């Protein structure tokens, strides 16, 4: 564990290697879980506001799920999440050439919206648990991500490097630069 500002970071963030391999995993992170993607309150408001644009990027079953459940909802744990199609995939998925993609991110890529996607999705496989005094920054290992672990090892990409952009989005460049310095120190200590 590493303490950095108001964060406590799991050592797995430095030790594990990870690089998404969509051709092999087929975007199954959008299909797994007991509920939808966790949302910040502001993200839930944005999805409601962006709905008229987003539905043009979604599959009919996703549109139906949102029309029936809303653009976001509260799950059984009391968390704000995206709705699901059935009890499996996120309603905001697209399915192209055998791979699940995020419809929100597709709209962002085409510059139709300025919101990229929920931060919980952008950070995956990092999960952040917010406490009053600090944020716990943890790595979540799932079987569906085995191809990402294999690719990460082959390319020697630690989790924190793969998720640089997402971590900067959440904590800022100065925090990330401190994280890089800490990672370099950890590496020196291991080799020395």
Residue, then its C-alpha position, 0 to 999 in steps of 0.5 A: x500500500x502507498x499513501x499519496x495525498x488523500x489516496x491509499x493505493x494498492x501495491x497491485x496497481x504497480x505490480x500487475x501488468x494490464x493492457x486491454x485486448x478487445x479482439x480477445x476479450x470482446x468488451x465483456x467488461x460491459x457484460x459482467x456484474x450484478x448491476x450497471x456501471x457505477x456513476x457519480x451524481x453529476x454523471x447521472x445528471x449528464x446521462x439524463x441530459x445527453x439521452x437525446x444524443x446517446x440513443x442514436x448510438x445504442x442498440x434497440x434493446x439498450x434504448x428500451x432498457x433506458x426507456x423502461x428503467x431511466x438513464x440511471x438508477x439506484x441498485x440494490x446496494x444503494x449505488x447510482x448505476x447505469x441500467x442493464x439489458x436484462x440482468x447482464x449488459x450495460x444498456x449503453x453498449x454497442x455491438x460491432x463486429x463481435x465486440x461490445x463498445x461503449x455508446x457514450x464513448x462513441x458519441x464522444x469520439x465523434x465529438x457529439x458530446x463532451x462527456x467521454x464515459x463514466x469514470x468507473x468505466x474509464x478507470x477499469x480495472x481500478x476501483x475507487x472506494x471513497x471514505x471520509x478521510x481518503x480514497x482507496x484505489x484498488x485493482x480488481x482482477x476478473x477472469x474476463x480480463x485474462x487477455x489484458x493481463x497476458x498482453x500487459x505482461x507481454x508489453x510490460x505495461x503496469x496498471x497505473x501506466x495503462x490507466x494514466x489518462x483516467x487517473x489524471x482525469x480523476x486526481x490530476x496531473x500533479x498527483x499522477x506525477x507523484x505516483x510516477x515518482x513513487x513507482x520509480x522508487x518502488x522499482x529502485x527498491x526492488x532491484x537494489 
